[in-house]
Amino acid sequence: MFKQYLNNTKILSLAFLRDKETVFYVLVLPLLFMLIFGSLYSDGEGRHQDRVLLYFEDTATISQSEIEEVIESNQGLSYQHINSIEEGEQLLRDYEAETLLRVNGDGLEFSYNPARIQDNPAIEQQSMAIARELDIRKYNLETYLQTEIIDTGDFAGSSQFLSLFPGLIALGLASSGLFVIVELFIYHKEKGVLKRMAASPLSRNSFTFALISSRMPASLLSTALILVSSRYIFNVSFNINWFLFIPYIIIGTVIMMGLGALITLFATTADSGFQAASILLTVMIFFSGIYFPIEFLPSYFQQVSRFLPLTYLARGLQQIMGVSQLDPTSLAMETGGLLILSIALILVVSKKSSWVAD
């Protein structure tokens, strides 16, 4: 029995490597998305830039040295003097700076790039902090609360930039698990492969467990490629809980296999199954919080995201990789529920579905 299981696992793993389309979805597609969206986010957030542009009018009564001292006291800010408002506005449009500070008389005017929807709330808070500190110094006010800045890691960019990489790992798991059930239980049934297997001494349980095991190397390889690429291309590192991380990669693959099993219960042909899986994967990519927060979606699309397994995989990976706060209870309940449902669906397809084409 065990030898049969190992042989089946080896054969199914080699079959994955021969399937160029599946290899593309599992290994290449997440890397392509990482390069595209990672470059987009890092250009706007991750790379070093002069975050504050300073322009002083002749009527300014606030000294340059005082404003520079306030900005330098904030470890997250740097500044650059400019000669004209037009120059500053152009730098904002080109994402070369985050805010333009115009000093005229006793007043301060802050300008932002309206296209930076994600950044502007944080930029506005920093701008208000600069103005508040200047008021404290001007009127000799005392601060009652002392602020201490604690470095929690060498992260390059904002939380959304960091959330991209757990989402891409989840995408690799989705691609790895979603198509395998559709391929083997519909395509191979149409080709008569399962019929020949049914006539052999092959155990269905052995075949099912071998099928699950055969996708684990692909999932682990896809995960490793994302982690290595993020480290050496975007200089991003994560505080990963390895005790949870490796099991979660395996569990996540099984969960996505369960979704593929659900498709096979309704798809009548291999073409319709692959099309349904591709459409579902596309929907999950845009509505599961991989490339932008779910909160940015309209309320009705937010409701849709609750029914997508990839939403919970991405959120779980964000917690395990240290991007967001780990909630063990919520993580265990969501993951456990999805895992039980997925295993049940896989077993139903394996045991109850016919291995002979209609």
Secondary structure as UniProt FT lines:
FT   HELIX           2..18
FT   HELIX           20..23
FT   HELIX           24..28
FT   HELIX           29..41
FT   HELIX           42..46
FT   STRAND          52..56
FT   TURN            58..59
FT   HELIX           64..73
FT   TURN            75..76
FT   STRAND          79..81
FT   HELIX           85..93
FT   TURN            94..95
FT   STRAND          99..104
FT   TURN            105..106
FT   STRAND          107..112
FT   TURN            114..115
FT   TURN            117..119
FT   HELIX           120..138
FT   TURN            139..140
FT   HELIX           159..182
FT   HELIX           183..187
FT   HELIX           188..190
FT   TURN            191..192
FT   HELIX           193..198
FT   HELIX           204..214
FT   HELIX           216..233
FT   HELIX           242..264
FT   TURN            265..266
FT   HELIX           270..287
FT   TURN            288..289
FT   HELIX           294..296
FT   HELIX           299..305
FT   TURN            306..307
FT   HELIX           309..320
FT   TURN            321..322
FT   HELIX           328..352
//
